[in-house]
Amino acid sequence: MIISSVARRLAAASLAAAALATPLLLVPAAHADTQGGSLFLTVSGSENTWIRGIGLQCPVASHSHHPKAAEACAALDEAGGDLDELPGSPHPCPLVHDPVTVTAQGTYNGAAVDWQRTYPNACVMEATAGPVFDF
């Protein structure tokens, strides 16, 4: 799918830019703790009209830029690092079609992570993924 290809290229470019701008946020897999990890997270709007990204290191580092890092790491721990199993923050959402795509790349509990999901709108994303993509 062309949109998926564009989203992946934008995520990769964002990852590279973040690594150059803030090298302490991302930990190479060879040096990552076996408990926790280092992820680069992105959220992008419909047809990539906007994109934002941030690094998340678990356990939370003093230099973390994620505004809800402790809550995000706790949610990842509860899910055993499986982003498909995040506990979320269930609440009702409007039936509005304004898709958002989220990605996570890096390592968690010693395993490589390359994950992507598209939600119908930001409310559904928040209800499903909780604080991990709330930045």
C-alpha positions in Angstrom: 0.0 0.0 0.0 1.4 3.4 -1.0 0.3 5.2 2.2 1.9 2.5 4.4 5.1 2.8 2.4 5.1 6.6 2.8 4.3 6.3 6.6 7.2 3.8 7.1 9.6 6.2 5.2 8.5 9.1 7.3 8.8 7.1 10.5 12.3 6.0 9.5 13.3 9.6 8.7 11.9 10.8 12.0 13.8 8.0 13.8 17.0 9.1 12.1 16.4 12.7 12.9 15.6 11.9 16.5 18.7 9.8 16.9 20.8 12.7 15.6 19.1 15.3 17.7 18.8 13.3 21.0 21.2 10.3 20.9 20.6 9.5 24.6 16.9 8.6 24.0 17.7 5.6 21.9 19.7 2.7 23.2 21.3 0.2 20.7 19.8 -3.3 21.1 23.2 -4.7 22.1 23.2 -2.4 25.2 19.4 -2.4 26.1 18.4 -3.8 29.4 16.7 -7.2 29.3 13.9 -5.6 31.4 12.3 -2.6 29.7 13.7 -1.1 26.5 14.0 1.9 24.3 11.3 2.7 21.7 10.8 5.4 19.2 7.1 6.1 18.9 5.2 8.0 16.2 1.7 9.2 15.6 0.6 10.4 12.2 -2.6 11.8 10.9 -4.7 10.8 7.9 -2.7 10.6 4.7 0.4 11.8 6.8 -0.9 15.3 6.9 1.0 15.6 10.2 3.4 13.4 12.2 5.0 13.6 15.6 7.5 11.3 17.3 9.2 10.8 20.7 11.6 8.4 22.4 10.5 6.3 25.3 13.0 4.5 27.6 11.8 2.0 30.2 12.6 2.0 33.0 12.0 5.8 32.8 15.3 7.7 32.4 15.8 11.1 34.0 16.2 12.6 30.5 12.9 11.2 29.1 10.9 13.5 26.9 7.7 11.4 26.9 5.2 13.4 29.0 3.6 10.3 30.5 6.7 8.1 30.5 6.0 6.4 33.8 2.4 5.5 32.9 3.5 4.4 29.4 6.2 2.1 30.8 3.7 0.7 33.3 1.2 0.0 30.5 3.9 -1.8 28.5 4.9 -3.8 31.5 1.3 -4.8 32.1 1.1 -5.9 28.5 4.3 -7.9 28.7 5.8 -5.6 26.0 3.1 -6.7 23.5 1.6 -3.5 22.0 -1.4 -5.5 20.8 -2.2 -6.2 24.5 -1.9 -2.6 26.0 -4.5 -2.1 28.7 -5.6 1.1 27.2 -8.0 3.6 28.8 -11.4 2.4 27.7 -14.0 5.2 27.1 -16.7 5.9 24.6 -15.6 7.5 21.3 -17.5 9.3 18.5 -18.0 7.5 15.2 -15.7 9.9 13.3 -13.5 8.7 10.5 -10.2 10.6 10.9 -7.6 7.8 11.0 -4.3 8.0 13.0 -1.4 5.6 12.5 1.0 4.8 15.3 4.3 3.0 15.2 6.8 1.7 17.7 10.4 0.7 16.8 13.3 -0.3 19.0 13.7 -3.0 21.6 11.6 -4.1 24.6 12.6 -6.8 27.1 15.5 -7.7 24.8 13.3 -8.3 21.7 13.2 -6.2 18.6 10.0 -4.2 18.1 8.7 -3.0 14.7 4.9 -2.4 15.2 2.3 -0.3 13.4 -1.4 0.1 13.9 -4.1 2.4 12.3 -7.0 3.5 14.4 -10.3 5.1 13.1 -9.6 8.3 15.1 -7.4 9.7 18.0 -10.1 8.9 20.6 -10.1 5.2 19.7 -6.2 5.3 19.7 -6.3 6.7 23.3 -8.9 4.3 24.5 -7.0 1.3 23.1 -3.3 2.3 23.6 -3.6 4.4 26.7 -0.6 6.6 27.7 1.9 5.0 25.3 1.0 7.2 22.4 -0.3 10.1 24.4 2.3 12.7 23.6 
